[in-house]
């Protein structure tokens, strides 16, 4: 054995003995150069509308662009879809008829931005990024968020759109009690969350929604909350959530998934454990759908939900498909 090779192996062994297991694994990969092979670039996103969103995100990734640009570009696709009733201007309003939008974005340096209860702006995800890059704040809400967006050149658009307003009026006739609980189901919480790993090995994520249809005015779910609807740690991985936001918030869902990956779980195992925690925190999970999606630094991904029906889209070199996630129980 050559002296240089002998020294390299000896140094590696010494490193493994000094660092904690997670850190040691990372350093070992860096020294040997062969254990950090990645599936990058790759992009994953929630639900069927993620297929089109991934296609546009891929246009950035295949040109070796940054994951941050990819996720913003990708979810803007869904925000622009006027037929989508849970994301963007085409989404369902709150019970008073106002369409309020929530979004957040996070990059590989843990920079993040978010908006909540934003009304009349077509691309809340881009407003969130503008907050991240131009202010010392993370989140702006309501009129403050809208004024900020207008000041930075975003155009006001009218909402709700005609078809949605008609649906709302019909709903209102049947639901006259102010605090009657809205119905949540598989069609009424399909936020788009997107995670990307670029060719430089950096992660970013985005999440955007119009929220729970016919919600109480002022309600904000998990989607714009860093650590709940989305979390990115460039050392470990990224995760996003979809479903009943209140349940996700209770366990800081996306952060929990990423921390479980830091402790050694695979993305799939981490999603499954987070779902188990959701179930453990609720005496009755009837109608409580939550799904998690995760991506690690090597491009491995996982997904899991409380009930069946959650699917996610994956796009990488030679792969573009919609996959049914695993689940804990049947509807």
N, C-alpha and C positions, 0 to 999 in steps of 0.2 A: 504494500500500500504506500502511495506517495505521501510524503510528509505533509503536504498541503491538505490532502483528503483526510488524513488522520487528525489533523488539527481541527478541521471543519466539523467532523463528527464529534470530537471531544467538546468543542464549543457548544454545539447543539445540545448535547447531553447536559452540560452545565446549565444552560439556559432553562431547560425543562425542569431542572431541579430547583431553580430559584423562583420562577414565576408561578402564579396561581394557574390552575388548569386552563382557563379560557385564554389568558394572556399567553401562556406557554404555547398553546396550539397555534395562535396567531404568529408568534415569533418564529416557531419552527417552520411554518409555511414560508415565511419571508426568507429565512436562511437557506433552505433547501431549494426554493424556487419552483418546486414541482407539486406542492400540495395545495396551491391556491388557484388551480385551474377553474375558470369561471364560465358560466353559460351566457355571460354578457355579450352583447346587449340583450335585454329582455324587458318586456312590459306586461303587467297583469292588471286587470281591472274588474270591478264587480258587475255582474248582470250581463244580459244579452247586449245591451247598448254599449258595452265595453268593446265589442268587436270593432265597430266603426271608430270608436275613440282610440283603440290601440293602433289601428291603421294610420291615423294621423300622427300619433306619438312616434310610430316607427319611422316616419319620414325624417324625424329629427335624429333618432338613434342610429339609423343606418348610415347617416352622414357623419357619424362620430360626434354628434352634438351632445350637450349636457342633459342629464336626466331631468333637471329642473325645467328646461325648455320643453322637453318631451311631455311631461305630465301636464303642464299648463296647456300646451297645444292640444293634447289629447282630450282633456275633459271639456275644453271649449266646444268640441264637437257635439257633446251631449247637451251642453248649455244652449246651443244654437238650434236644437231640434224642437220645433214648436209642437210636435206631437207627443213629446215626453211630458207626463203629468206629475213628475216628482223631481225634476231638475230644470232649473232655468226659468225664463219668463213664461214658458208654456206650462209651468207647474200649477198645481191647485192652490187656491188662496187659503188664508186663515178663515175662521168662521164669520169675520166681518167683511170678507171680500178682497182683502189685500194680499197680494202675492209677495211674500218676504223670503229672501234668499240668504243662505248660509254657505260659507266656503272657507277652506284653509289650505295652505301650501307650506311645504317644509323641504329644505335642501340638505345637502351632505354636511354642511357646517353647522347644523342645528338652527339656522336662521328660519324664521317662520312668520307668517302673516295670516290674518283671518278677518272675516266680516260676518256680522250677524244681523238678522232682520233688515237686510238691505233691500230697498224697493226701487224698481224702475231702472235697473242697470242690467244690461244683457249678460255681461260676463263677470260675475262676482269673483271668480277665481283670479282674474287679472287684477281686480281691485285688491284682493288679498296679497298678491305678489307686490303690488305697488306700495302697499303699507309696509311690507317686509323690507323693501329696498330703499324707502324714502322717509321713514319715520323711526323714532326710537320705540314705537309701540308694537304690540303683537296683534291686537284686535280692536276694531272699531265697529260700532253697532248703530242701527237705526239712522236717524237724521244725520248724525255725525259721519257715519260711513258714506251716506249718499252725498253729503256736501263735499267730503274729501274726494270722492270719485268724480264729481262734476268739476272740481277745481283742477284735477289732473287730466281733464279732457275726455272723460268717458261721457257718452251721450245718454240722455234720458230716453227711455222707451216706455210706451204705455202698457200697463198691465192691470188686470188680467186680459188675456186675449179673448176675442169674442166667444169662441167655443167654450172656454173655461168659465167665463162669466155666466153663460147660459146654464152650465152644469151646476154652478154654485147657487144660482137662483132656485133651481129645482131641488137641490139638497136642502136649502134653507127652509123651504116650505114644509119639509118632512122633519126638520130638526129645529124646533122652536125654543127649546130649553137652552139657556145660555151656557150652562156647564155640563150639558150632556156629553158623555165621553165619545169622541169620534171613533169610528171603527178602524182598526189597523189590521192589515192583511198583506198577502204577498204582493199585491199590486200597489200598495200605498206607502212604501218606504224604500223604494229602490234607488237610493243615493248612488252616485258613481264615485267610487274611490279608486285611485290609480297609483300603482307603485312601479318605479322603473329603475333599472340598473344599467348604466351606460358603459361604453367601451373602455372608459378610464377606471371602471370599478366603483363609481360613485352612485349613491342612491338618492332619490327624491320621491316625494309623494304629493298627491293632491286629492281633495275631497270637496264635492259641491252638491247642493240639494236645494229644493224649495221646501223641504221638510214635510212634516205630517200634514196630510190634507185636512183642511177644516179644523186645524189646531186652534187653541186659544191665542188671541193676539199677544204678541211678545214672546211666545214660546221659542226657545232655542234648544235644539237637540245636541247630539254628540258631534255632528259633522264639522262645525267650525272650531271645535275645542281640541287643541293640541294635547295629545295623550289619551284622548277618548276616541274621536273619529279617525285620527291619523297620528302616527308617530314614526319618526325616522332617526335611527342611530347608525351613522355610517361605519362604525366599527362592527356592527352586528347584523342589522337588517332593518326592515320597515314593515309596518302593518297598517291596515285600515279596517273600518267596521261599516256594517250596514244593518238596518233594521230599527228596532225600537231604541231610540237614542238614550232615553232615560235609563234603560237597563245597562247600556254600554258605559255611560257616565259613572254609574255606581261602582264599577270595578276598574275605572281608568283603562278601558279595554285594550286599545291599541298599544299603549305603553306596557301593559301587562304582557301582551304577546311578545313584544320585543325583549323585555326583560327575561322572559322564559327562554327565549332563544339564546340570550347571553349566558344563561345558566346551563346551556347544553342541549336544550330541546331542538328538534328539527322544526321548521316552520309548521308542518302538519301537526306535530305533537303540541306545539305552543297554542295553535288555534283550538285544538280539542280541549286543552286544559282551561283555556279562557272561557269556552262555552260551558264547561262543567261548573265554573265559578258562577257564571250567570244563572244557571239552573239552581245552584245551591243557595243563591241569594233571594230566590223567590219561592214562596209557598205554592204558588199556582202559576205555571208557565203557559196556560192556555192562551193562544193568540199572541204569544210573546216570541216573535221571530227576531233573531240576531245572527249575523254571520260575520266571520273574521277572515281576512285574507292576508297572507304574509309572504315576504320575500327576503331571503338572506343574501349575504355578500357574495356567495358563489352562484347566485341565480336559482337556487332551489326554492320552490314555493309550496304553500299549503293553504287549505281552506276548510272551514267547518262551520256548521250552523246548528241552531237548536232544533229546528224542524226541516224536513225535506223541502226542496224547491229553490234553494240558493244555487246559483251558478256563476261562473266567472270566466273571463276571456284571457287567453294567453297568446302572446306573439313574440317570437324570437326567430333567429335564422332558421328557415325551413319549417317553422311551426306557426300556425294560426288557427286556434280552435276555441270552442266554448266547452267548458267542462262542468259537469254536475258535481257540486261539493258533497262531501260526506256530511252526515247529520246524526243527531242524537236520537231523534224520534220522528215518527210519522205524524202528519196532521191528523 
